[in-house]
Amino acid sequence: MNYLCLSTSLDPGSRSRVMTRTAFEHLAQVNGAETTWLDLADMDLPVCDGHAAWDNEHAKKLKLAVEKADGLLIGYGIYNYGPSAIAKTVLELSGKSFSDKVVGFICAAGGPSSYMSAMSLANCLMLDFRSVIVPRFVYATGDAFEDEKLTDEDTIARLGQLADDLTRMTTALRGTSVSTS
């Protein structure tokens, strides 16, 4: 199995990146899964214009990474009670590459009130591309961090559980066996 952990934040001090990196390390170390890290802060993705955006070299790299993955974890920040625009851009530029993939979400927000924001991306993926959504996602606020470091043990444990669930669900969908802890 091949997994992609995708950090969509463009903020250098991104909490969603820290959380996604924690899940990435869990997938790679504990589950021993073939796991790829992709950080959109290292790319120059265009705004989806319905035409030339798909010819952009970074858009092509993103789409290829999604195509190669059996399962994905997408980390993003929540702004104004919704996913960041760049998180939506990932779906727009990768489109059908998400078809029949297992997808989990990692969300960082300023407060506890926008925990349902993952549903907008989940609905797009389920309805447009028949993605299978991990029914658990990890949502954390600034209280889980200290000096830009993830310190909340519950959040760390939930990230590990999300990674394990992604592995189990992807394995079940693909019909092969894998050992998880």
N, C-alpha and C positions, 0 to 999 in steps of 0.2 A: 504494500500500500504506500501511496505517496500523499503526504499532507502538506498543505500550504498554510503558513501563518502570515497573515497580511495585516500590517500596521498601516492604517490610513491617515493617521494624524500628520499634519504638517508642522505642528508646534514642537520646537526643540525640547521643551520640558514636558512632553506629553505623558500623562498618566495612563492613557489607553495603550501606549507603546510599551510601557513598563509591564502592564498586565499581560499584554499579548506575548511579550518576550518570556515571561514566566511560564505561560502555557506552552510556548514553543520548546523551552528547555525541558519541561515535563514530558512532552511528546517524544522528544529526541532521546532523553536519558532514561526515563522510567519505562516507557513503552518500546524503546528501541526502534521507533518508526522512522522511515525515510521522510525527513521533514525539511521543508524549504522555508527560509525567512525572506520576506519581501517587505521593504519599508518604502512607502510612497514618498517619504520625505527625501529619499535619495533619487527620486524620479521627477521628471518635469511633464506630468500628464496634462494634456490640453482639456479645456472645457469641451464637453461633447456638443458638437455643432450639427450633428446629423449628416455630416459629409466627410470632410478631410481629417477629422480627429482620429479615425481608425487607421490612418496611414502613418501616424506619429510613431516613432521607434519605441517610445516608452509604453504607448498603448499596446503595441504589438507584443512587447515583453510581458506586460501584465496579462494579456489574453492567453499567451502561451503557458504562463505559470498556472493559470486557472485551469486550462485544458489538461495539463499534466497531472493535476491533483485529483485524488479520489475523494478527499475530504478537506475542508477549509475552516480555519478560524479567522474571523474578521474582527479586528479591534478598531474601535472608533470612539471619538468624543461626541458628546451630545451637546448641541447648541440650540437654544430656543425650543426646547422640548422635542427635538428631532435629531436624527443622525446628521453628521456633517455633510456638506455638499460633496466633498471628495469621496465619501463612502458611497453615495449614490452614483457618482461618476464611475466608480469601479463597475457597478452593474451595467451602466450604459455602455461602457467601452468593452466589456467582456461578454455581455449578452449570453448567447446560447452556450458559451463555455461552461456555464453553471449548470447546464442540464444534467439531471440525475446525480448531482453531487450532494454530499452531506455537508451541511454548513452550520457552524456555531458562531455565536456572537459574544464579544467582550466589549463592554461599554463603560466609559468613565464619564461621570457627570458632576456638575457642581452641587447638586442637591438630590434629595430622594424622590422628587415628584415626577420625574420623566422616565421612570423605569419601564414603561410600556412602549417606549420609542423603538425598541428592537422590532416591533411588529410591522412597521412600515416596510423595512427591508425584507423581513421574513415573508410577508405577503407577496411582494414582487417576485422573490425567488421561487416561492411555492407555485404561484399562479402562472407566471410567465415561463419559468424554466423547469418546473417540476423538481426543484431541489428538495431534498429531505432536510428539514430543520431539526437540529438537536433541541428537544423541548426544554432544555435548561440553558440559560445564558448567565453570564456573570456581569453584574452591574455593581459598580462601586463609586463612592463619592470620595472627596478629599480626606475624609476621616480614616480611610484605609492606608493613608500615606503619611510618612514622616520624612521631611527633607528630601522630597522627590523619590523616596524609596518605599516600595510596597511593604508594609509592616504588619498588616492585619492578617493574622493566621487563618481566620475564617475565609477571607477572600482568597488567600493562597491555596487553601484546601479546595475551595470551589473551582478554582482554575484547573487544578489537577483533576478534579472530577469531570469537568467539562472536556478536558483532553481525553480522559478515559472513555467518556460517553461517545465522543467523536470516533475514537478508534473502534469501539464495539459496534456502533451503528454502521460505520463504513464497511467493516468486516461482514456484518450481517447482510448488507445490501449487495456486496460483491460476492458473497457465498464462500468465503475462505475463513480459515481460523487464524487467530492471533492471540498471544498471551498478554494480558494486562495485569497490572498489580492493583 
